[in-house]
Amino acid sequence: MKFEVKLTVEEIMQNKQFKHAQVLAGKTGLNRHVRWVHILELTSIDNLLNGNELILSTGIGWEGNKETFRSIVQQSIDSNAAGLCIELGRYISEIPQEVIELAETHNFPIVVFPKKVRFIDITQEIHSLLIKKNYQILSDLEEYSTSLNQLLLSSNSQQRILQLLHDHIKMTVFYISNQGKVQVISKKSPAEQEKLFRLLNDNSRSEHMNIAHQSVQAMDHTLADLFIISESETITEYESLILDRSATALAQSLLRELYVEEQRKAKEAEWVGRWLEGEYSNEQISRHLLEIEPTLKPNGCTVLLCKVDNLDEVIPELNYLLVYLRSIFEQRGIFLLSHLQKNQMVFILINKWKTNDMKKRVSDGIECLRKSEFIKRTKDSNIYLGVGKIVSQLDFIKNSYGTANETLKFREKMSNKLSSYFYEDLYIFRLVLTANEKGVLSDFISDYLGPILWYDEKKNGELLKTLKIYLQCKGGKKETAEQLHIVRQTLYHRLDKIYELIGDDFMEPYKRQAIEVAISAYEYISETVPDITYQMKSS
């Protein structure tokens, strides 16, 4: 976060160069911030100012011309200048009443020097003040950062950082974790704290309430939110920088705690592996989970598999990825346990909320993972994800694990055919996978599609594609021809050939179902064994 050092017009007027200066208009605007002092004698200042400049002028450019004088003041107001300082004497003897009224209307300070002053001395003095203030702020920030670093080396660093932030800026501090846990550091009573939290939570503000917010982020993910609240003064850029540094320190502290916790949980990997193999009863699993997470009340579970080529090379620090994943799913009411197997990560996802939207929450977590920096760093590696059946009993996890493996195998071969990561969305391919494992898939395909496949291979007839689209269009010839981008006559010719090869009864319900399954099976097996061929069956 960058910042600009500013002084108010009132602060600048305390300088000795303004000893005899008088404020003729816009006294209520003396709290305007000044970031630079600029000398201007032109009658047109369009695009010459960036805002918050204090203008010094002798008025030589508009001597004796009230309209030009008024225009200069209006342009200064429109350019968000901090104020206008005019030397009275040789060129301007007095300020026109209409100019004073214009400045008063916009709370725009007009300051006059009754005696001759050296603008060079004013600019040098004010710019020196700005530089000194800048140096002081940097020094204070450095000192604060040093204090934060010292706290990071202590125990209970999170609470100490929040206390330091409160003590330094004298404001109420709210820290809200992504699990909804709230910490408040304030001198206010519990009732006042509750009132502030309600205002914060409802995004409502009182007239004099100023709030600054900073996300506590690590690994491209928000772990918590940090707020400071002022009920009187406006929150300055310096205080915002203090908030920013505090949030960074909290992220480091939280990440360290999560990392240590992840190392502890990594020791559970052997137990998780045995659970996946079905070695424990429901009672044994429940008892052990309560030891790990005393507040956990399982409400269904499933297995998520993530396979990454050269996992150890792509993600050298797996613990940080596990911390990230745990945070993603924890926000969605899902407790996560992990187990590593060569280039494959196994995650048991235990639902803590209602079951009716568990699938959606798991899906949202996966999408969040896919968009993360971790996945972006693996752009040169293949990544496959698969989710098994959602089971109600903890001791059914072996079944979910097996179906997750089936889903993963399918997505490895045909991820372009199915966008879902869930076993339940494999539909007919669940039967295809089972038939393939039993070695009966090739015969099934050959029985129902053999002649079509043989003809396409020998004649390049595109009969399989035509048959697939024709079935999808429920026998609609016009729609089929449009989707194939062919004329009706060509479609009729192809259909005649299909009738000849597999019979004119292929639209009968049971035979049609078998053919549609065979087409899906062929698409799967041709991805698995690209060079497979089918012989023409004799009639």
C-alpha positions, 0 to 999 in steps of 0.5 A: 500500500502506498501513501502520500504525506499531507499537511492541512492548510491550518497546519501550514499556517502555523509556519512563520512564513504565514505570520501576517497572513489572513484568512478571508474566506473558507475558514471551515475548509482549513482542514483540507489536505495539502500535498504540494505547494504550487506557484501559478500566475496563469488565467487558465489552470486546466490540467495543471493541477492533480489536486490538494495543491496549495496555490501561491499567486501575486495575481499578475495574470488577472490584475483588474479583471474580476471575471478572470479572478472569479474564473481562477477561483472556480477552476481551483475549486474544480481541480480540488486545490487545497486553497489559494494564497494571494500576495496583496500589493502591486497587482491585487489590492483587495479580494472582490466580494463575489470571489469571497462569496464563491469561496465561502460557498465551497469552503475553499480557503483564500489566504492573503499576505498583506505584506510582501513575502518570498514565495521561494521561502514558503515553498522550501519551508513547506516542502521540507515539512512534508519531507520531514513528516514523510520520514517520521511516518516511515520511521514510525512504521519501521518501529511498528514493524519491528515490534510485530516481528518480535511478537511473531517470535513469541507465544500467542502472537495472534492475540498480542498483535491485535493488542499492539494494534489497539494500543498503537492507534487507540481504536476498537479492533475486530478480528473475524476468522473465516469460521466466524469466530470474533475477537474484539480488542476495545475499551468499550463495554460488552454492550457497546462492543455488541452494538458496533459488531451489529453495525459492522455485520449489517454494513450500516454506519452511524454518521460519525463512524469510520471503518477501515478493513483489511483481509488477512490473506495467505496463499491467495486465500482470505483466512480472516478479516481485520477491522478498525473502527473510529467513532470520531476522527477520520482514519488516516493513511498512516493508520491504514498502513498500520492496519495493513502491516498488522494484517500481514503479521497476523497472516504469518502467525496464522499460517505458522499455526496452521502449518504446525497443525498440518504437520500434526495431522500428517501423523494421522496419515497411517490411520487414515490409510487404514480407514480407507481400506475399511479396517475400522468400525463406525464406533472406532472411527467416531471415537478417533475423530472426536480425539482429533476434532472434539466438536466434530459431528459428522453428517455424511462423508465422501472421498476426493482424489487429486492426481498430479503428474510429478507431484513432489516436483510441482508442489515442493511444499505440500503442507502449505497446500493442505493448509490452503485446502483445509481452509477452503473446505472449512469455510464450507462446513467440511472437515478434511483429512488427507493421505498421500499416495505417490503422485495422488492426494486422498482427501476424506471430506466430512460434512458438518452441515446439512446434507442436501447441499453437500455436493454443491459445497464440495463442488464450490471448494473444488472450483476454488482449488482449480483457480488457486495459485497452486494449480496455476503453478502446475500448468505444465502438469496434468491434474485430475480430480474425482469425487466418490459416492457421498455415504452416510456412514463413516465405515462406508468410506471404503466404498466412496474411496473405490468409486472415487478411483473409478471417477478419477480413472474415467476423468483421466481418459475422458475429462472432455466428455464430462464436466462433473467431478462426481461419481454419481454424474458418470451415469451410464459410464458407471456400467461401462467402467464395470463391464470394462473391468470384467473384460466384456466391454469389447464384445458388447461393442462388437455385438451392437456396433461392429459392422458400423465401425468396420464400415467407417474404418474401411469406407470413412463413412461417418456412420457412427457419428450419424447414428449417434446424432440421429439417436440424440435427435430422437429420429428427427431427420431434419435436426440430424441433417442440420447438426451434421451439416449435410443435406437430407439426401446424404442423411437418407443414404447413410441411414439406408446403410445403417439399416443394412448393417445393423437392421431397421429395428435399431430404434426399438426401445431395448435395442436402441438403449443397447446401441446408445450404451455401446456408443458411450462404451466405444468412446471410452474404450477408444480413448483407452485403447486408441488403435482398437479395431472391430471385425465385421460379424457374419450374418 
